[in-house]
């Protein structure tokens, strides 16, 4: 297992390098620049700004300088947030995004798995149909539609929760964004758990265990749950990607100071270094999550040997 971890980590570094390189050149191919405004700046001022940030140099020289600074943990200065470096902006926004994403993922797993198991045990019953119907609705409606609807109902009409804004440690400000981010992965988890559990329950060893008189709860927990969670484990990496991409819009709508909001603003403002910093953070999280999923396979199914 240790050898496998080292191999995966060694393979992750080239992947991250390719992502950084592609993002660096793609963002510079896009039209516009960080200092473009509705009213064009005088050529002298534009030249001074580009020289101050090294944008007057050839793109390969800029790339080499950026990679050298990145190797020392320096994401560079922000072109739009003059008083902050990209590292400082990440330090401010990452805890908010992490809190939002972790809560959404835990809720999706903690609610979706029991719902899927319940639907499988009550196959073709009213509970099964109701659960799967709600799951389809959760998959079909995107987060950027759910959040304004929730804000309209619980914020404007009922005045129970704030529509937007952020207060550290306030669950009231997290409630609506978390619900909007949780619904799509929760629906997928419920459907995957239901389908996998139905297949496992039809296995011969499950029928044998039930025939020997073991309680249904014991059979589910000890024999059926682990193999039934294999598809859910496979979905964890896409679930994290879904939550992170959803947070881009959710944080912008709800006014949360997370890195998703900074990424959107950086892309609109052509803030090269800010966008690069956010891309690196998101890519690293996805690569790490892929490694975690692979390790979960070994725990869920002891027959798997990575060696």
Residue pairs with C-beta under 8 A, 6 or more apart in sequence:
1 298
1 306
1 307
3 307
4 294
4 306
4 307
5 291
5 295
8 291
8 294
9 291
12 287
12 288
12 291
15 287
16 280
16 283
16 284
16 287
19 279
19 280
19 283
20 67
20 70
20 276
20 279
20 280
20 283
21 63
23 275
23 276
23 279
24 63
24 66
24 276
25 59
25 63
27 270
27 272
27 275
27 276
28 59
28 272
30 270
32 270
33 55
33 270
34 53
34 55
34 79
34 80
34 269
34 270
34 271
34 272
35 41
35 46
35 49
35 50
35 79
36 270
41 49
47 56
49 55
50 56
53 77
53 79
54 61
54 62
54 65
55 62
57 65
66 76
66 273
66 276
69 75
69 76
70 280
73 87
74 85
74 87
75 85
75 86
75 87
75 90
75 273
75 276
75 277
75 280
76 85
76 86
76 273
76 276
76 277
77 85
77 86
77 273
78 84
78 85
78 86
78 89
78 266
78 271
78 273
78 274
79 269
79 270
79 271
79 272
79 273
79 274
80 265
80 266
80 269
80 271
80 274
81 89
81 271
81 274
86 273
86 274
86 276
86 277
87 277
89 259
89 262
89 274
89 277
90 259
90 262
90 277
90 278
90 281
92 257
93 257
93 258
93 259
93 260
93 261
93 262
94 258
94 259
94 281
96 166
96 251
96 256
96 257
96 258
96 259
97 244
97 247
97 251
97 258
97 259
97 260
99 174
100 174
100 177
100 178
100 181
100 247
100 250
100 251
100 256
100 258
101 181
101 240
101 243
101 244
101 247
103 174
103 178
103 182
104 178
104 181
104 182
104 185
104 243
105 185
105 239
105 240
105 243
107 178
107 182
107 186
108 182
108 185
108 186
108 189
108 239
109 189
109 232
111 182
111 186
111 190
112 185
112 186
112 187
112 188
112 189
112 190
112 193
112 232
113 189
113 190
113 193
113 229
113 232
115 131
115 135
115 186
115 190
115 193
115 194
116 131
116 189
116 190
116 191
116 192
116 193
116 194
116 196
116 197
117 193
117 194
117 197
117 220
117 225
117 228
118 127
118 131
119 127
119 128
119 131
119 132
119 190
119 194
120 128
120 193
120 194
120 195
120 197
120 198
120 201
121 197
121 216
121 220
122 128
123 198
128 194
131 190
131 194
132 190
132 191
132 194
134 187
135 186
135 187
135 188
135 190
135 191
136 187
137 187
138 183
138 184
138 186
138 187
139 184
139 187
139 188
139 191
141 183
142 184
142 246
143 180
143 181
143 183
143 184
143 246
143 249
143 250
144 180
144 246
144 249
144 250
144 253
146 179
146 180
146 183
147 176
147 177
147 180
147 249
147 250
147 253
147 254
148 253
150 176
150 179
150 180
151 163
151 164
151 176
154 160
154 161
154 175
154 176
155 161
155 162
155 163
155 176
156 163
161 172
161 175
161 176
162 172
162 173
162 176
163 176
163 254
164 253
164 254
164 255
165 173
165 254
165 255
166 173
166 254
166 255
166 256
166 257
167 173
173 254
173 256
176 254
177 247
177 250
177 251
177 254
177 256
180 246
180 250
181 243
181 246
181 247
181 250
184 242
184 246
185 235
185 239
185 242
185 243
188 235
188 239
189 232
189 235
189 239
192 231
192 232
192 235
193 228
193 229
193 231
193 232
195 231
196 227
196 228
196 229
196 230
196 231
196 232
197 224
197 228
199 228
200 206
200 224
200 227
200 228
201 224
205 223
206 219
206 223
206 224
209 219
209 223
210 216
210 219
226 300
226 301
227 300
227 301
229 300
230 297
230 300
230 301
233 293
233 296
233 297
233 300
234 293
236 289
236 292
236 293
236 296
237 286
237 289
237 290
237 293
240 285
240 286
240 289
241 286
244 260
244 282
244 285
244 286
247 258
247 260
248 260
248 261
248 263
248 264
249 260
249 264
250 256
250 260
251 257
251 258
251 260
251 261
251 264
252 260
252 261
252 264
252 265
255 261
259 278
259 281
259 282
260 278
262 274
262 278
263 274
263 275
263 278
263 279
263 282
265 271
265 274
266 274
266 275
266 278
267 275
294 306
297 304
298 304
298 305
298 306
